[in-house]
Amino acid sequence: MAGESRQGWRRAGRTRGALGPMGVVALVGLAMTGCAREHKSTLTAADFSRSSGAVVEGSASRAAPPKVAREVEPTPVAPTRQPPVISAREARGGIEDVSGVVGEPGLDGMDSEDEAGLTPVGAGVLIEEKVGDVNGKPIYASRFFEGGLLERLIADRAKMDEAAWTRSTQGLVRDKLESLIVDELLKAEALASLSPVQKQGLRGFIRNWEEDVVRSNRGARSLAESRLESAGTTLDEQSRLQERKALIDLKLKELSGGVYVSRREIEIAFERQRDVYQPNPRATVRLIRVPASDSGAIAQVRDALNAGEPFAEVASQAPNEFKRSEGGLLVLDQEVRGAFEESSLTGIDEVNVEIRKLTPGAWAGPVIVGTNAWFTQLESLKQTDVPLEIAQLELDAELRSEELKNLHNEYLMRLINRASFTSVDVMTARLVEIAREKVRDAGA
C-alpha cells in the first residue's frame, strides 16, 4: 500500500503541467482523502518533492507516460482602424460658403414641384401680446380686458365719437392698470411674508371657495365654469382674484395694527366738524296777508285757522294775497344763525317777534303792520344736536380710516420705489390701441 501511495503522488506530480495549479490542488485533496481513509499516515517532505514533479530513481519504469496538454489556437484580433486624416478645409465642410440674406424667409431656391406641394395655412394670427411687466410678471392684453371691460368699451363706442371714446378709454385703462399694479405689489409682499403654515391655510381657503362655487351650481364644475364664462370671466380667474383679495386684506389688517387715535384727536375733529354734529337749526315759515281794513277777510282767516284747517291750505286761497300759489311759503329750511330767540326770518320786525314765540306747528295773528294784517306759522324748526359722547365713535372710525389710508399710501410708495414695472403711460397707450382694434373687429 505504501508503494501504491507513493506511485499515486508521482502521477499527481506528472499531471500538474496539464491541469494547472487548480487541478493540482484538487488532485492533492483527493489523494489526501484517500490516504486518510486507508492509512491515516503522515505526509513527509519526500512526498511533497515527488508531488512537485521530481522523478524518484527506480520508479520511472512503473510510471505511466505523461499526458500532453492540447494547445488551443489563439482567437485572431481585428486590427485597430486608424481615423482618416483630413485637412482643415475639409473639416470646415463648406460652412464658410453659407451666406445670409436680410428679410423675411421665402421660398427662394425651392423647385416648382416643392412649391406646388406646399399647403397654405392662412395669414398669421396673434395669439397673445404682452404689454408690460410688474416685478417680472407679464401683463397680457387678453387677460387685461377680461371681466367685462371690453364689453363696456364696445358699448361706449356706440354712444361716443372717436375723440370722446379715446379719452374715456384712456381713463378706464389707466385706472385698472394702476389698481392692478398696486394689487400685484401688495399680493407679492404679503405672500412673501407668509409662513409655510399660513400658505397652506391660504390654499385651503381658495379650495373651499372653489368648492362653494361648484356646490352652488348643482355640484357641477362644468356648469360653474360655463356661467362664469358667460359673465366674461373664468373660475381660475376668480380664484386668483379671491387669493389676491385675501392677501391684500391680510396686509391691510397688518398695517391697521399700527393705527392709534387719541382722545384729544377726537375732540379736535369734533370741533372742526361742529357744523355737522351741532348745526344751526333750520326753520320753515308761512305767511298770510290780507288788507288791515278788511275786517271780514281777517275774520275769515282767523275762523278757518281756529277750526283746525291746515295753514298751507288757508294760505292757498282767497283772501290771502301773499304767495297764494305756494301756500304762503316764505322760507323752507332756512338756517337760523345764532339763537332762535334772536332770529329774524322775515323783513318785518313785528312779525319776527311773533315767530320767536311760536313752537313748531303753531300760528299767530293778525299782526297789523301798516295797511296789512299778517298771520304767520312756524311750520317746522329742525334742530340737530349730536353730543361728543355719541359722535366720538364715528369720529374714531373716520380718524382710523384716514390714518390707515396715510399708512397705506406711504407703504405703497415704498413698494413702488423699489419695484420694477413698465411705464404706466407706455402700457396705457398700447392697451388703448389694442382696445381700438378689438372694438373695430367687433364692428362697433
TIMI-884814 format. One record per residue (C-alpha): residue in one letter; x negated, y negated, z negated. Coordinates in Angstrom, 2 decimals. Each point is the difference from the previous one (the first is absolute). Last residue first. Layout:
node resn: A, x: X, y: Y, z: Z;
...
***
This chain:
node resn: A, x: 68.61, y: -98.90, z: 33.27;
node resn: G, x: -0.62, y: 2.88, z: 2.39;
node resn: A, x: -1.59, y: 2.32, z: -2.55;
node resn: D, x: -3.26, y: -0.20, z: 1.96;
node resn: R, x: 0.07, y: -3.79, z: -0.44;
node resn: V, x: 0.48, y: 0.40, z: -3.76;
node resn: K, x: -2.93, y: 2.43, z: -0.13;
node resn: E, x: -2.22, y: -2.34, z: 2.02;
node resn: R, x: 0.88, y: -3.00, z: -2.18;
node resn: A, x: -0.63, y: 2.06, z: -3.13;
node resn: I, x: -3.44, y: 0.94, z: 1.33;
node resn: E, x: -0.76, y: -3.68, z: 0.59;
node resn: V, x: 1.21, y: -0.89, z: -3.50;
node resn: L, x: -2.12, y: 2.82, z: -1.43;
node resn: R, x: -3.14, y: -1.35, z: 1.68;
node resn: A, x: 0.51, y: -3.55, z: -1.26;
node resn: T, x: 0.79, y: 1.18, z: -3.52;
node resn: M, x: -3.05, y: 2.28, z: -0.10;
node resn: V, x: -2.34, y: -2.84, z: 0.98;
node resn: D, x: 1.59, y: -2.48, z: -2.41;
node resn: V, x: -0.11, y: 2.54, z: -2.84;
node resn: S, x: -3.72, y: 0.48, z: 0.55;
node resn: T, x: -1.01, y: 3.65, z: -0.24;
node resn: F, x: -0.59, y: 1.36, z: -3.47;
node resn: S, x: -2.80, y: 0.45, z: -2.51;
node resn: A, x: 0.69, y: -0.52, z: -3.68;
node resn: R, x: -2.22, y: -1.81, z: -2.51;
node resn: N, x: 1.70, y: -3.37, z: 0.25;
node resn: I, x: 3.41, y: 1.61, z: 0.51;
node resn: L, x: -0.23, y: 2.00, z: -3.22;
node resn: R, x: -1.09, y: -3.03, z: -2.02;
node resn: M, x: 2.77, y: -2.08, z: 1.57;
node resn: L, x: 2.48, y: 2.72, z: -0.84;
node resn: Y, x: -1.00, y: -0.07, z: -3.66;
node resn: E, x: 0.41, y: -3.77, z: -0.14;
node resn: N, x: 3.41, y: 0.26, z: 1.68;
node resn: H, x: 1.16, y: 2.74, z: -2.37;
node resn: L, x: -1.25, y: -1.89, z: -3.02;
node resn: N, x: 1.94, y: -3.06, z: 1.15;
node resn: K, x: 3.10, y: 2.07, z: 0.68;
node resn: L, x: -0.32, y: 1.63, z: -3.40;
node resn: E, x: -0.14, y: -3.44, z: -1.60;
node resn: E, x: 3.11, y: -1.12, z: 1.87;
node resn: S, x: 1.86, y: 3.19, z: -0.88;
node resn: R, x: -1.02, y: -0.32, z: -3.62;
node resn: L, x: 1.15, y: -3.61, z: -0.06;
node resn: E, x: 3.36, y: 0.88, z: 1.55;
node resn: A, x: 0.57, y: 2.93, z: -2.40;
node resn: D, x: -0.88, y: -2.15, z: -3.01;
node resn: L, x: 2.28, y: -2.77, z: 1.25;
node resn: E, x: 2.93, y: 2.41, z: 0.33;
node resn: L, x: -0.50, y: 1.29, z: -3.52;
node resn: Q, x: -0.65, y: -3.52, z: -1.33;
node resn: A, x: 3.30, y: -1.36, z: 1.32;
node resn: I, x: 2.12, y: 1.50, z: -2.75;
node resn: E, x: -2.08, y: -1.21, z: -2.94;
node resn: L, x: -0.71, y: -3.24, z: 1.89;
node resn: P, x: 3.68, y: -0.91, z: 0.01;
node resn: V, x: 2.10, y: 0.06, z: 3.20;
node resn: D, x: 2.28, y: -3.02, z: 0.29;
node resn: T, x: 2.21, y: -0.30, z: 3.06;
node resn: Q, x: 2.79, y: -2.58, z: -0.32;
node resn: K, x: 2.71, y: -0.21, z: 2.62;
node resn: L, x: 2.57, y: -2.70, z: -0.58;
node resn: S, x: 3.24, y: 0.59, z: 1.85;
node resn: E, x: 3.19, y: -1.73, z: 1.13;
node resn: L, x: -0.60, y: -3.19, z: -1.95;
node resn: Q, x: 3.27, y: -1.67, z: 1.11;
node resn: T, x: 0.81, y: -3.62, z: 0.73;
node resn: F, x: 3.15, y: -2.14, z: 0.46;
node resn: W, x: -0.57, y: -3.53, z: 1.17;
node resn: A, x: 2.40, y: -3.01, z: 0.30;
node resn: N, x: -1.12, y: -2.59, z: 2.46;
node resn: T, x: 0.43, y: -3.79, z: 0.27;
node resn: G, x: -2.80, y: -0.81, z: -2.41;
node resn: V, x: -0.95, y: 3.08, z: -1.97;
node resn: I, x: 2.92, y: 1.62, z: -1.75;
node resn: V, x: -0.89, y: 3.44, z: -1.34;
node resn: P, x: 3.01, y: 2.34, z: 0.33;
node resn: G, x: -1.29, y: 2.24, z: -1.10;
node resn: A, x: -1.95, y: 3.00, z: -1.32;
node resn: W, x: -0.55, y: 3.65, z: 1.04;
node resn: A, x: -1.27, y: 3.20, z: -1.62;
node resn: G, x: -1.48, y: 3.01, z: 1.85;
node resn: P, x: -3.52, y: -0.30, z: -1.49;
node resn: T, x: 0.11, y: -2.17, z: -3.13;
node resn: L, x: 0.66, y: -3.70, z: 0.27;
node resn: K, x: -1.33, y: -2.91, z: -2.03;
node resn: R, x: -2.84, y: -0.76, z: 2.42;
node resn: I, x: 2.54, y: -0.20, z: 2.82;
node resn: E, x: 1.94, y: -2.79, z: -1.75;
node resn: V, x: -3.07, y: -2.23, z: -0.33;
node resn: N, x: -0.93, y: 0.69, z: 3.60;
node resn: V, x: 3.46, y: -1.25, z: 1.12;
node resn: E, x: -0.50, y: -3.34, z: -1.70;
node resn: D, x: -3.52, y: -0.24, z: 1.42;
node resn: I, x: 1.09, y: 0.49, z: 3.59;
node resn: G, x: -2.81, y: 1.10, z: 2.32;
node resn: T, x: 0.63, y: 3.61, z: -0.84;
node resn: L, x: -2.02, y: 2.70, z: -1.69;
node resn: S, x: -1.64, y: -2.25, z: -2.56;
node resn: S, x: -1.50, y: 2.12, z: -2.80;
node resn: E, x: -0.59, y: -1.09, z: -3.58;
node resn: E, x: 1.99, y: 2.70, z: -1.76;
node resn: F, x: -1.35, y: 2.50, z: 2.55;
node resn: A, x: -3.49, y: -0.56, z: -1.35;
node resn: G, x: -2.72, y: -0.50, z: 2.58;
node resn: R, x: 0.51, y: 0.55, z: 3.67;
node resn: V, x: 3.31, y: 1.59, z: 0.93;
node resn: E, x: -0.44, y: 1.82, z: 3.28;
node resn: Q, x: 3.06, y: -0.08, z: 2.23;
node resn: D, x: 1.66, y: 3.36, z: 0.38;
node resn: L, x: 2.58, y: -1.44, z: 2.40;
node resn: V, x: 0.67, y: -3.71, z: -0.19;
node resn: L, x: 3.08, y: -2.12, z: 0.72;
node resn: L, x: 2.58, y: 2.59, z: 1.06;
node resn: G, x: 3.47, y: -1.61, z: 0.29;
node resn: G, x: 1.52, y: 3.16, z: 1.50;
node resn: E, x: -2.25, y: -0.20, z: 3.02;
node resn: S, x: 2.68, y: -1.21, z: 2.44;
node resn: R, x: 1.30, y: -2.46, z: -2.62;
node resn: K, x: -3.38, y: -1.68, z: -0.24;
node resn: F, x: 1.37, y: -2.81, z: -2.21;
node resn: E, x: 3.52, y: -1.41, z: 0.80;
node resn: N, x: 2.08, y: 2.34, z: -2.13;
node resn: P, x: 3.79, y: -0.59, z: 0.36;
node resn: A, x: 0.14, y: 2.30, z: 1.74;
node resn: Q, x: -1.65, y: 3.38, z: 0.29;
node resn: S, x: -3.37, y: 1.77, z: -0.47;
node resn: A, x: -0.67, y: -1.60, z: -3.40;
node resn: V, x: 2.98, y: 1.83, z: -1.50;
node resn: E, x: -1.39, y: 3.26, z: 1.39;
node resn: A, x: -3.54, y: -0.69, z: -1.29;
node resn: F, x: 1.34, y: -0.85, z: -3.47;
node resn: P, x: 1.75, y: 3.34, z: -0.26;
node resn: E, x: 3.66, y: -0.40, z: -1.07;
node resn: G, x: 0.41, y: 0.40, z: -3.75;
node resn: A, x: 3.19, y: -2.03, z: -0.53;
node resn: N, x: -2.05, y: -2.73, z: -1.61;
node resn: L, x: -1.91, y: -0.28, z: 3.27;
node resn: A, x: 3.18, y: -0.36, z: 2.00;
node resn: D, x: 1.52, y: -2.51, z: -2.49;
node resn: R, x: -3.12, y: -2.17, z: 0.06;
node resn: V, x: -0.16, y: -0.06, z: 3.79;
node resn: Q, x: 3.68, y: -0.96, z: 0.38;
node resn: A, x: -0.19, y: -2.59, z: -2.80;
node resn: I, x: -2.89, y: -1.79, z: 1.66;
node resn: A, x: 1.77, y: 0.07, z: 3.32;
node resn: G, x: 3.16, y: -1.47, z: -1.57;
node resn: S, x: -2.01, y: -2.68, z: -1.82;
node resn: D, x: -1.36, y: -1.29, z: 3.28;
node resn: S, x: -1.89, y: -3.16, z: -1.05;
node resn: A, x: -3.14, y: 1.90, z: -0.90;
node resn: P, x: -0.08, y: 1.40, z: 3.53;
node resn: V, x: -0.94, y: 3.71, z: 0.00;
node resn: R, x: -3.36, y: 1.76, z: -0.21;
node resn: I, x: -0.57, y: 3.62, z: -0.88;
node resn: L, x: -3.51, y: 1.24, z: -0.84;
node resn: R, x: -1.90, y: 3.31, z: -0.18;
node resn: V, x: -3.30, y: 0.76, z: -1.77;
node resn: T, x: -2.40, y: 3.00, z: 0.20;
node resn: A, x: -2.93, y: -0.09, z: -2.42;
node resn: R, x: -3.46, y: 1.55, z: -0.06;
node resn: P, x: -2.04, y: 0.34, z: -3.19;
node resn: N, x: -3.76, y: -0.70, z: 0.05;
node resn: P, x: -2.14, y: 3.09, z: 0.21;
node resn: Q, x: -1.18, y: 2.08, z: -2.95;
node resn: Y, x: -1.52, y: 3.19, z: 1.47;
node resn: V, x: -0.79, y: -1.24, z: 3.51;
node resn: D, x: -0.55, y: -3.71, z: -0.83;
node resn: R, x: -2.16, y: 1.21, z: -2.87;
node resn: Q, x: -2.37, y: 1.68, z: 2.44;
node resn: R, x: -3.25, y: -1.69, z: -1.04;
node resn: E, x: 1.08, y: 0.08, z: -3.62;
node resn: F, x: 0.67, y: 3.74, z: 0.23;
node resn: A, x: -3.31, y: 0.64, z: 1.78;
node resn: I, x: -1.87, y: -1.78, z: -2.78;
node resn: E, x: 1.85, y: 2.06, z: -2.61;
node resn: I, x: -0.82, y: 3.26, z: 1.80;
node resn: E, x: -3.70, y: -0.91, z: 0.27;
node resn: R, x: -0.03, y: -0.75, z: -3.72;
node resn: R, x: 1.44, y: 3.39, z: -0.81;
node resn: S, x: -2.86, y: 1.70, z: 1.85;
node resn: V, x: 0.19, y: 2.04, z: 3.22;
node resn: Y, x: -2.42, y: 2.89, z: 0.53;
node resn: V, x: -0.81, y: 1.82, z: 3.27;
node resn: G, x: -2.87, y: 2.53, z: -0.03;
node resn: G, x: 2.25, y: 3.07, z: 0.16;
node resn: S, x: 1.60, y: -1.44, z: 3.13;
node resn: L, x: -3.12, y: 0.89, z: 1.99;
node resn: E, x: 0.36, y: 3.72, z: -0.75;
node resn: K, x: 3.68, y: -0.18, z: 0.89;
node resn: L, x: -0.97, y: -1.66, z: 3.27;
node resn: K, x: -2.43, y: 2.84, z: 0.71;
node resn: L, x: 2.59, y: 2.68, z: -0.74;
node resn: D, x: 2.62, y: -1.80, z: 2.08;
node resn: I, x: -2.49, y: -0.10, z: 2.89;
node resn: L, x: -0.73, y: 3.73, z: -0.32;
node resn: A, x: 3.69, y: 0.93, z: -0.14;
node resn: K, x: 0.82, y: -2.26, z: 2.96;
node resn: R, x: -2.80, y: 1.50, z: 2.09;
node resn: E, x: 1.12, y: 3.54, z: -0.78;
node resn: Q, x: 3.60, y: -0.85, z: 0.83;
node resn: L, x: -1.10, y: -1.63, z: 3.26;
node resn: R, x: -2.07, y: 3.06, z: 0.91;
node resn: S, x: 3.00, y: 2.21, z: -0.69;
node resn: Q, x: 2.15, y: -2.27, z: 2.16;
node resn: E, x: -2.46, y: 0.40, z: 2.88;
node resn: D, x: -0.10, y: 3.77, z: -0.44;
node resn: L, x: 3.80, y: 0.16, z: 0.00;
node resn: T, x: 0.15, y: -2.04, z: 3.19;
node resn: T, x: 1.17, y: -3.47, z: 1.05;
node resn: G, x: 2.23, y: -1.77, z: 2.53;
node resn: A, x: 3.37, y: 0.64, z: -1.65;
node resn: S, x: 0.73, y: 2.85, z: 2.44;
node resn: E, x: -3.37, y: 1.46, z: -1.04;
node resn: L, x: 1.12, y: -0.04, z: -3.62;
node resn: R, x: 3.18, y: 1.89, z: 0.83;
node resn: S, x: -1.89, y: 2.61, z: 2.04;
node resn: E, x: -2.64, y: 0.45, z: -2.71;
node resn: A, x: 2.68, y: 0.66, z: -2.62;
node resn: L, x: 1.82, y: 2.43, z: 2.30;
node resn: S, x: -3.22, y: 1.90, z: 0.72;
node resn: R, x: -0.75, y: 0.19, z: -3.72;
node resn: A, x: 3.32, y: 1.72, z: -0.63;
node resn: G, x: 1.04, y: 0.17, z: -3.67;
node resn: R, x: 3.40, y: -1.46, z: 0.76;
node resn: N, x: -1.55, y: -3.39, z: 0.77;
node resn: S, x: -0.11, y: -1.20, z: -3.62;
node resn: R, x: -2.18, y: 3.02, z: -0.79;
node resn: V, x: -2.49, y: -1.03, z: 2.69;
node resn: V, x: -0.32, y: -3.48, z: -1.49;
node resn: D, x: -0.30, y: 1.42, z: -3.53;
node resn: E, x: -2.69, y: 2.44, z: 1.17;
node resn: E, x: -1.95, y: -2.88, z: 1.56;
node resn: W, x: 0.15, y: -1.92, z: -3.27;
node resn: N, x: -1.11, y: 3.06, z: -1.98;
node resn: R, x: -3.02, y: 0.41, z: 2.29;
node resn: I, x: -0.86, y: -3.69, z: -0.35;
node resn: F, x: 0.09, y: 0.25, z: -3.81;
node resn: G, x: -2.01, y: 3.22, z: 0.01;
node resn: R, x: -2.69, y: -1.61, z: 2.13;
node resn: L, x: -0.11, y: -2.93, z: -2.42;
node resn: G, x: -0.31, y: 2.36, z: -2.96;
node resn: Q, x: -2.95, y: 1.74, z: 1.63;
node resn: K, x: -1.62, y: -3.38, z: 0.55;
node resn: Q, x: 0.62, y: -0.85, z: -3.65;
node resn: V, x: -1.67, y: 3.22, z: -1.14;
node resn: P, x: -3.01, y: -0.64, z: 2.25;
node resn: S, x: -0.32, y: -3.53, z: -1.47;
node resn: L, x: 1.28, y: -2.94, z: 1.96;
node resn: S, x: -2.20, y: -3.09, z: 0.47;
node resn: A, x: -0.74, y: 0.64, z: 3.69;
node resn: L, x: 3.70, y: 0.37, z: 0.74;
node resn: A, x: 0.76, y: -3.38, z: -1.59;
node resn: E, x: -2.65, y: -1.79, z: 2.05;
node resn: A, x: 1.01, y: 1.73, z: 3.24;
node resn: K, x: 3.67, y: -0.75, z: -0.59;
node resn: L, x: -0.65, y: -3.63, z: -0.89;
node resn: L, x: -2.08, y: -0.51, z: 3.14;
node resn: E, x: 2.57, y: 1.75, z: 2.19;
node resn: D, x: 2.89, y: -1.96, z: -1.49;
node resn: V, x: -1.79, y: -3.31, z: 0.53;
node resn: I, x: -0.91, y: 0.88, z: 3.58;
node resn: L, x: 3.53, y: 1.20, z: 0.81;
node resn: S, x: 1.57, y: -3.13, z: -1.50;
node resn: E, x: -2.34, y: -2.20, z: 2.02;
node resn: L, x: 0.80, y: 1.95, z: 3.16;
node resn: K, x: 3.76, y: -0.08, z: -0.66;
node resn: D, x: -0.04, y: -3.77, z: -0.46;
node resn: R, x: -2.17, y: -0.48, z: 3.09;
node resn: V, x: 2.28, y: 2.12, z: 2.17;
node resn: L, x: 3.17, y: -1.78, z: -1.12;
node resn: G, x: -1.52, y: -3.46, z: 0.43;
node resn: Q, x: -1.49, y: 0.75, z: 3.40;
node resn: T, x: 3.28, y: 1.55, z: 1.12;
node resn: S, x: 1.96, y: -3.14, z: -0.89;
node resn: R, x: -2.43, y: -2.25, z: 1.85;
node resn: T, x: 0.00, y: 2.30, z: 3.05;
node resn: W, x: 3.79, y: 0.27, z: 0.02;
node resn: A, x: 0.37, y: -3.78, z: -0.09;
node resn: A, x: -2.38, y: -0.42, z: 2.93;
node resn: E, x: 1.54, y: 2.78, z: 2.11;
node resn: D, x: 3.63, y: -1.03, z: -0.49;
node resn: M, x: 2.02, y: 1.49, z: -2.80;
node resn: K, x: 3.15, y: 2.15, z: -0.43;
node resn: A, x: -0.89, y: 3.10, z: 2.08;
node resn: R, x: -3.58, y: -0.26, z: -1.21;
node resn: D, x: 1.17, y: 0.19, z: -3.60;
node resn: A, x: 1.67, y: 3.39, z: 0.60;
node resn: I, x: -3.20, y: 1.45, z: 1.47;
node resn: L, x: -2.02, y: -1.44, z: -2.88;
node resn: R, x: 2.43, y: 1.52, z: -2.49;
node resn: E, x: -0.24, y: 3.43, z: 1.64;
node resn: L, x: -3.81, y: -0.24, z: -0.10;
node resn: L, x: 0.04, y: -0.78, z: -3.71;
node resn: G, x: 2.39, y: 2.84, z: -0.87;
node resn: G, x: -2.30, y: 2.01, z: -2.24;
node resn: E, x: -2.70, y: 0.64, z: 2.57;
node resn: F, x: -1.76, y: -2.84, z: 1.84;
node resn: F, x: -3.26, y: 0.46, z: -1.91;
node resn: R, x: -0.01, y: 3.74, z: 0.62;
node resn: S, x: -0.13, y: -0.49, z: 3.76;
node resn: A, x: -2.62, y: -2.75, z: -0.21;
node resn: Y, x: -2.49, y: 1.99, z: -2.02;
node resn: I, x: -1.85, y: -1.48, z: -2.97;
node resn: P, x: -3.18, y: 1.94, z: -0.72;
node resn: K, x: -1.36, y: 0.63, z: -3.51;
node resn: G, x: -3.62, y: -1.17, z: -0.27;
node resn: N, x: 0.68, y: -2.45, z: -2.80;
node resn: V, x: 2.94, y: -1.36, z: 1.98;
node resn: D, x: -0.48, y: 0.51, z: 3.72;
node resn: G, x: 1.26, y: -1.51, z: 3.24;
node resn: V, x: 2.28, y: 0.21, z: 3.04;
node resn: K, x: -0.29, y: 3.74, z: 0.69;
node resn: E, x: 1.92, y: 1.12, z: 3.04;
node resn: E, x: 1.68, y: 3.33, z: 0.54;
node resn: I, x: 1.09, y: 2.20, z: 2.90;
node resn: L, x: -0.56, y: -2.44, z: 2.86;
node resn: V, x: 1.00, y: 1.80, z: 3.19;
node resn: G, x: -2.20, y: 0.23, z: 3.09;
node resn: A, x: 1.84, y: 0.29, z: 3.31;
node resn: G, x: 1.24, y: 3.31, z: 1.31;
node resn: V, x: -1.33, y: 3.57, z: -0.13;
node resn: P, x: -1.12, y: 0.32, z: 3.64;
node resn: T, x: -0.75, y: 3.61, z: 1.03;
node resn: L, x: -3.44, y: 0.53, z: 1.59;
node resn: G, x: -0.23, y: 2.69, z: 2.71;
node resn: A, x: -0.03, y: -2.54, z: 2.83;
node resn: E, x: -3.04, y: -1.68, z: -1.53;
node resn: D, x: -1.92, y: 3.27, z: -0.02;
node resn: E, x: 0.90, y: 0.66, z: 3.64;
node resn: S, x: -1.12, y: -3.50, z: 0.95;
node resn: D, x: -3.36, y: 0.70, z: -1.57;
node resn: M, x: -1.00, y: -1.92, z: -3.04;
node resn: G, x: -2.90, y: -2.47, z: 0.11;
node resn: D, x: 2.02, y: -2.95, z: -1.16;
node resn: L, x: 3.02, y: 1.01, z: -2.04;
node resn: G, x: -0.15, y: -2.92, z: -2.36;
node resn: P, x: -1.31, y: -0.94, z: -3.42;
node resn: E, x: 0.59, y: -3.68, z: -0.78;
node resn: G, x: -2.84, y: -2.39, z: 0.57;
node resn: V, x: -3.82, y: -0.23, z: -0.11;
node resn: V, x: -1.81, y: 2.80, z: 1.86;
node resn: G, x: -2.78, y: 2.03, z: -1.57;
node resn: S, x: -2.78, y: 1.93, z: 1.82;
node resn: V, x: -1.32, y: 3.54, z: -0.51;
node resn: D, x: -3.37, y: 0.85, z: 1.71;
node resn: E, x: -1.91, y: -0.19, z: -3.29;
node resn: I, x: 1.82, y: 3.09, z: -1.22;
node resn: G, x: -1.25, y: 2.00, z: 2.98;
node resn: G, x: -1.11, y: 2.99, z: -2.05;
node resn: R, x: -2.27, y: -1.93, z: -2.33;
node resn: A, x: -1.91, y: 3.25, z: -0.56;
node resn: E, x: -0.76, y: 0.31, z: 3.73;
node resn: R, x: -1.70, y: -3.42, z: -0.10;
node resn: A, x: -2.04, y: 1.01, z: -3.07;
node resn: S, x: -1.28, y: 3.15, z: 1.78;
node resn: I, x: 1.08, y: 3.52, z: -0.69;
node resn: V, x: -1.85, y: 3.03, z: -1.49;
node resn: P, x: 2.12, y: 3.08, z: -0.16;
node resn: P, x: 0.43, y: 1.62, z: -3.39;
node resn: Q, x: -2.14, y: 3.13, z: -0.53;
node resn: R, x: 1.81, y: 3.26, z: -0.11;
node resn: T, x: -1.36, y: 2.40, z: -2.63;
node resn: P, x: -0.85, y: 3.48, z: 1.41;
node resn: A, x: 2.51, y: 2.71, z: -0.75;
node resn: V, x: -1.23, y: 2.48, z: -2.60;
node resn: P, x: -0.32, y: 3.72, z: 1.01;
node resn: T, x: 1.06, y: 2.38, z: -2.72;
node resn: P, x: -3.06, y: 2.00, z: -1.24;
node resn: E, x: -0.29, y: 3.68, z: 0.99;
node resn: V, x: 0.43, y: 2.30, z: -2.92;
node resn: E, x: -2.84, y: 2.48, z: -0.70;
node resn: R, x: 1.02, y: 3.41, z: -1.25;
node resn: A, x: -1.81, y: 0.94, z: -3.23;
node resn: V, x: -2.36, y: 3.05, z: 0.21;
node resn: K, x: 0.74, y: 2.77, z: -2.46;
node resn: P, x: -3.08, y: 1.53, z: -1.63;
node resn: P, x: -0.82, y: 3.68, z: 0.65;
node resn: A, x: 0.97, y: 2.13, z: -2.95;
node resn: A, x: -2.64, y: 0.57, z: -2.65;
node resn: R, x: -1.27, y: 3.54, z: -0.78;
node resn: S, x: -3.25, y: -0.23, z: 1.96;
node resn: A, x: -0.68, y: -3.50, z: -1.39;
node resn: S, x: 0.04, y: 1.23, z: -3.62;
node resn: G, x: -3.61, y: 0.93, z: -0.44;
node resn: E, x: -1.16, y: -3.50, z: -0.78;
node resn: V, x: 2.77, y: -2.29, z: -1.15;
node resn: V, x: 1.17, y: -2.46, z: 2.66;
node resn: A, x: 0.57, y: -3.58, z: -1.19;
node resn: G, x: 3.47, y: -1.39, z: 1.06;
node resn: S, x: 0.94, y: -2.03, z: -3.09;
node resn: S, x: 1.84, y: 3.02, z: -1.37;
node resn: R, x: -3.26, y: 1.87, z: -0.46;
node resn: S, x: -1.57, y: -2.80, z: -2.00;
node resn: F, x: 3.20, y: -0.37, z: -2.07;
node resn: D, x: -0.06, y: 3.75, z: -0.86;
node resn: A, x: -3.65, y: -0.20, z: -0.85;
node resn: A, x: 0.71, y: -2.76, z: -2.53;
node resn: T, x: 2.24, y: 2.43, z: -1.87;
node resn: L, x: 3.77, y: 0.49, z: -0.25;
node resn: T, x: 1.36, y: 1.81, z: -3.09;
node resn: S, x: 2.00, y: 3.22, z: 0.25;
node resn: K, x: 3.77, y: 0.49, z: -0.55;
node resn: H, x: -0.46, y: 3.13, z: 2.09;
node resn: E, x: 3.30, y: 0.82, z: 1.76;
node resn: R, x: 2.37, y: -2.95, z: -0.46;
node resn: A, x: -2.67, y: -2.65, z: -0.44;
node resn: C, x: -1.86, y: 1.21, z: 3.00;
node resn: G, x: 3.04, y: -0.31, z: 2.22;
node resn: T, x: 0.85, y: -3.48, z: -1.24;
node resn: M, x: -3.57, y: -1.18, z: 0.43;
node resn: A, x: 0.02, y: 1.32, z: 3.53;
node resn: L, x: 3.26, y: -1.78, z: 0.78;
node resn: G, x: -1.28, y: -3.32, z: -1.40;
node resn: V, x: -3.24, y: 0.37, z: 1.89;
node resn: L, x: 2.00, y: 0.57, z: 3.15;
node resn: A, x: 2.04, y: -3.16, z: -0.54;
node resn: V, x: -3.07, y: -2.10, z: -0.82;
node resn: V, x: -1.77, y: 1.25, z: 3.09;
node resn: G, x: 2.99, y: -0.82, z: 2.17;
node resn: M, x: 0.06, y: -3.50, z: -1.40;
node resn: P, x: -3.69, y: -0.53, z: 0.76;
node resn: G, x: 0.16, y: 1.10, z: 3.62;
node resn: L, x: 1.49, y: 3.18, z: 1.33;
node resn: A, x: -2.57, y: 0.89, z: 2.69;
node resn: G, x: -3.18, y: -0.97, z: -1.82;
node resn: R, x: 1.18, y: 1.57, z: -3.22;
node resn: T, x: 0.48, y: 3.46, z: 1.55;
node resn: R, x: -3.51, y: 1.26, z: -0.80;
node resn: G, x: 0.17, y: -0.95, z: -3.68;
node resn: A, x: 3.33, y: 1.69, z: -0.50;
node resn: R, x: -1.33, y: 3.13, z: 1.58;
node resn: R, x: -2.92, y: -0.11, z: -2.45;
node resn: W, x: 2.43, y: -0.44, z: -2.89;
node resn: G, x: 1.91, y: 3.10, z: 1.15;
node resn: Q, x: -3.21, y: 2.07, z: 0.25;
node resn: R, x: -0.83, y: -0.98, z: -3.61;
node resn: S, x: 3.35, y: 1.29, z: -1.11;
node resn: E, x: -0.31, y: 3.18, z: 1.98;
node resn: G, x: -3.36, y: 0.67, z: -1.57;
node resn: A, x: 1.36, y: -0.60, z: -3.50;
node resn: M, x: 2.89, y: 2.33, z: 0.71;
***
